[in-house]
Amino acid sequence: MNNSFLSLPDDRRTSIINAALGVFSKYGYKKSPMNEIAEEAGISKSLLFYYFKNKKELYLYLLKYCAEIKSQRIKEQSCYGGSGFFEMFSHSMITMTNMLRSYPECVMFELKAYYDNEPEIQAEVLDFITSYSDFAYQTAPISIDSDQFIKGIDLELMYRNIYLACEGYLFEKIRKGSLNADEMEHDYLKMIEHWKQLYLRKGISL
């Protein structure tokens, strides 16, 4: 990416980002034309290629951009302020559904990227998602007390099972075309309550 892109006025930079998010979310990586992104952003195609040398560079920039927005919102909403794993998890899910309400293009782009199997970007996207979904990365900001959980539990395996369940739920919603933020928030919080009953020691509610 050309550093001049970061020097643009906020409104112009945001216009380009939103145009790219909208087009990629609609068509996926392979079928998204750079000329349509430029047209939506109100700039020339040559100028877009001045800022980003190719479509892949723009796509990977957007992937990082959306992840940083989500991370910032999690921090702003004090999702790591509590002392329990499930409290953090609940706040994170609410942050995600709030983003679906207020910034749907960003969420839809991330989801589209997650399931995009285009060989040109698949390896980079997988590496990026893996780094952000890793147990150590997700739990680094909080202190997990193993005594809160049932005896002998493998916390990393527990997290992996929960992650895959959330992934399966999300895939089903995408397949049915029913990404309703209120419904998803209700369902996720209900699932978390189930996991708390399953994995926490009796008398622990975090």
Secondary structure, DSSP 8 states (H G I E B T S, - for coil): --GGGTTS-HHHHHHHHHHHHHHHHHHTTTT--HHHHHHHHTS-HHHHHHHSSSHHHHHHHHHHHHHHHHHHHHHHTTTTSSSSHHHHHHHHHHHHHHHHHH-HHHHHHHHHHHT---HHHHHHHHHHHHHHH-HHHHHTTS---GGGB-TT--HHHHHHHHHHHHHHHHHHHHHHT---HHHHHHHHHHHHHHHHHHHB-TT---
